[in-house]
Structure formats: C-alpha cells, structure tokens
Amino acid sequence: MFWHPDLPSFEEGDGDKCKKWIAEQGLVVKMSSIEDAADEISERYFDSHDPDCSYWEPDRPDGEGWFCLSIHDTDDGPVCWWARREVTP
C-alpha cells in the first residue's frame, strides 16, 4: 500500500503516539475507506480476497492542500488517510 516517507511507522496500539505526532506536525487528518467507495470497487476488493487495491482512487476531501499520508489495511479493508496543515482563520 502507501506510507508517506515522513510518517513514522506506528505499531498496532500506538494510537496515542500517532495522534500526538499528527498534532505536533500541525496536521488535520480525514479518512476515506474502500467500504465507502462505489459498489463495484468495494465489491471487487472484498469478493476477490486479494489484498491488491491499486485500482481504488480514494476520494479526496473538499478544500485545498490535502495530500495522501497513508493507504493501509484495517480489519474493515483499506483506508486512506488524507492530511493537510491546520487552517487557521
């Protein structure tokens, strides 16, 4: 899948460490899931029993400056973490 080169390699259970790192970087993170993709994409992934999801184009959140922080597998299938610097008014 994909892991941004500046994102540390967190282990399962490191949720608090991950949240702390995100806050220290001044990032906002939003998640897209393959479960929320068009039916044919979601069904293709789950019916294939194959971990390849390279055909999936995760939906980018609205607004400027979003970049892909990671695409990784979860118990519920692949998710994409979109990130951008916090926007201050």
DRENDO-1510 file (C-alpha; in Angstrom, 1 decimal, always signed):
<recs>
REC; n; res; u; v; w
REC; 1; MET; +0.0; +0.0; +0.0 .
REC; 2; PHE; +1.4; +3.5; +0.6 .
REC; 3; TRP; +3.1; +5.2; +3.6 .
REC; 4; HIS; +4.3; +8.8; +3.4 .
REC; 5; PRO; +8.1; +8.8; +4.0 .
REC; 6; ASP; +7.8; +11.3; +6.8 .
REC; 7; LEU; +5.1; +9.3; +8.7 .
REC; 8; PRO; +6.7; +7.2; +11.5 .
REC; 9; SER; +6.0; +3.5; +11.5 .
REC; 10; PHE; +3.4; +3.1; +14.2 .
REC; 11; GLU; +2.5; -0.3; +15.6 .
REC; 12; GLU; -1.0; -1.5; +16.4 .
REC; 13; GLY; -2.0; +0.0; +19.7 .
REC; 14; ASP; +0.1; +3.2; +19.1 .
REC; 15; GLY; -3.0; +5.3; +18.6 .
REC; 16; ASP; -2.0; +7.9; +21.2 .
REC; 17; LYS; +1.5; +8.2; +19.8 .
REC; 18; CYS; +0.1; +8.6; +16.3 .
REC; 19; LYS; -2.3; +11.3; +17.4 .
REC; 20; LYS; +0.5; +13.1; +19.2 .
REC; 21; TRP; +2.7; +13.1; +16.1 .
REC; 22; ILE; -0.1; +14.4; +14.0 .
REC; 23; ALA; -0.8; +17.2; +16.4 .
REC; 24; GLU; +3.0; +18.1; +16.6 .
REC; 25; GLN; +3.0; +18.3; +12.8 .
REC; 26; GLY; +0.0; +20.7; +12.8 .
REC; 27; LEU; -2.0; +18.3; +10.6 .
REC; 28; VAL; -5.6; +17.6; +10.2 .
REC; 29; VAL; -6.4; +14.1; +9.1 .
REC; 30; LYS; -9.5; +12.7; +7.4 .
REC; 31; MET; -10.1; +9.1; +6.4 .
REC; 32; SER; -11.6; +7.6; +3.2 .
REC; 33; SER; -12.5; +3.9; +3.3 .
REC; 34; ILE; -12.8; +1.4; +0.4 .
REC; 35; GLU; -16.1; +0.4; +2.1 .
REC; 36; ASP; -17.4; +3.9; +1.1 .
REC; 37; ALA; -16.2; +3.6; -2.5 .
REC; 38; ALA; -18.6; +2.9; -5.4 .
REC; 39; ASP; -20.2; -0.5; -5.1 .
REC; 40; GLU; -18.2; -2.0; -7.9 .
REC; 41; ILE; -14.9; -1.0; -6.3 .
REC; 42; SER; -15.9; -2.2; -2.8 .
REC; 43; GLU; -17.3; -5.4; -4.1 .
REC; 44; ARG; -14.3; -6.1; -6.4 .
REC; 45; TYR; -12.0; -5.8; -3.4 .
REC; 46; PHE; -14.0; -7.8; -0.9 .
REC; 47; ASP; -15.0; -10.5; -3.4 .
REC; 48; SER; -11.5; -11.1; -4.7 .
REC; 49; HIS; -9.9; -11.9; -1.3 .
REC; 50; ASP; -6.8; -10.3; -2.8 .
REC; 51; PRO; -5.0; -7.5; -0.8 .
REC; 52; ASP; -4.4; -5.5; -4.1 .
REC; 53; CYS; -6.4; -2.3; -4.1 .
REC; 54; SER; -4.3; -0.4; -6.6 .
REC; 55; TYR; -7.4; +0.3; -8.8 .
REC; 56; TRP; -9.0; +2.2; -5.9 .
REC; 57; GLU; -8.9; +6.0; -6.2 .
REC; 58; PRO; -9.8; +7.3; -2.6 .
REC; 59; ASP; -12.0; +10.4; -2.5 .
REC; 60; ARG; -10.0; +13.5; -1.6 .
REC; 61; PRO; -11.7; +15.7; +1.0 .
REC; 62; ASP; -13.1; +19.1; -0.2 .
REC; 63; GLY; -10.8; +22.0; +0.1 .
REC; 64; GLU; -7.1; +22.9; -0.7 .
REC; 65; GLY; -3.9; +21.3; +0.4 .
REC; 66; TRP; -4.9; +17.7; +1.1 .
REC; 67; PHE; -2.2; +15.0; +0.5 .
REC; 68; CYS; -2.1; +11.3; +1.0 .
REC; 69; LEU; -0.5; +10.4; +4.3 .
REC; 70; SER; -1.1; +6.6; +4.0 .
REC; 71; ILE; -3.2; +3.9; +2.4 .
REC; 72; HIS; -3.2; +0.9; +4.7 .
REC; 73; ASP; -5.2; -2.2; +5.5 .
REC; 74; THR; -7.5; -2.4; +8.5 .
REC; 75; ASP; -9.8; -5.1; +9.8 .
REC; 76; ASP; -12.5; -3.4; +7.7 .
REC; 77; GLY; -10.4; -3.2; +4.5 .
REC; 78; PRO; -8.1; -0.5; +3.1 .
REC; 79; VAL; -8.4; +3.1; +4.3 .
REC; 80; CYS; -6.7; +6.3; +3.0 .
REC; 81; TRP; -5.5; +9.0; +5.5 .
REC; 82; TRP; -5.7; +12.4; +3.9 .
REC; 83; ALA; -3.8; +15.2; +5.7 .
REC; 84; ARG; -3.2; +18.9; +5.4 .
REC; 85; ARG; -1.8; +21.6; +7.6 .
REC; 86; GLU; -4.3; +23.1; +10.0 .
REC; 87; VAL; -6.0; +26.1; +8.5 .
REC; 88; THR; -6.1; +29.0; +10.9 .
REC; 89; PRO; -8.7; +31.7; +10.4 .
</recs>
